[in-house]
Amino acid sequence: MKMQENMMTFTVFAAVVYGLWFYLAPASYFSLMMMPADLVNAVAINQLQNTGIGLFVLAYLFNALRKGTTDSNRSEMMQHHAVGWGTWGVLMLAMMTASGQLNAGNLFMWQAIVFLIIAIAFYLVKDGNSVTSEA
């Protein structure tokens, strides 16, 4: 159960860190992801900042869910986290596929794959197992 609690805390932490980054330093995120400079304009920066604001809201909601998690609803909460991470990853891949940008050189693709791996991890430990359950 401690592993599940830590994983839910990770989601809150990730939302806060990415939210701050997207809101306060969006150009640095685009630079890290190797976005061509000619595509980074005021609209793109504004949209990433809006995403950062959305992540702050999600961090608040995820923290409320985490605090409201009990032994009887822990599995359901873990599934909600898995669906959230999975949805983000799948939709990122869908956008890249639709725009013809799905390739190994696109760091956004790797980010989406990491999100899918996180989703799978949440799902796999949703009920706990001998490795993650307390003795």
Steps between C-alpha positions, in 0.01 A plus 500: 500500500793734563611460138151599382500807725843600371387459141198723558730758661725477193206605279443811714873579498526455122199726440648776720849477346375494141240767581764736637733427212235551232370817662827668599744380232312365199775587252748282691264202468471553125879527480553177696254321274695631197205694362612705197536865603279620215208303649539651847288813489275692739204270429700183570645649818156613614352156439777333700443748783128414490599133526708591805196662661299186424769289664472710820127423506572131442762501777238635740244240392751212507607605849136506615450152353818378667389633838157342457642160416417221744570128499154439354539738202877482439470272197246731337718807563801324349290422193404869471868594505578230242225627270624858536860420412391261225262748343770764486747258341254356245372841393853636464585208272176550306579869443851417380369229270235731351759770435761262357741575786513153656867408474787402729658845471193664650554524876127555550452143379734370769324711760169345395650151529622582852146610589366168370757310708394697809135416422584131474690515830200658675272234359731211592520601867138615536415205726845457648701180479756309701770748400309817589265389778595552859579181690 
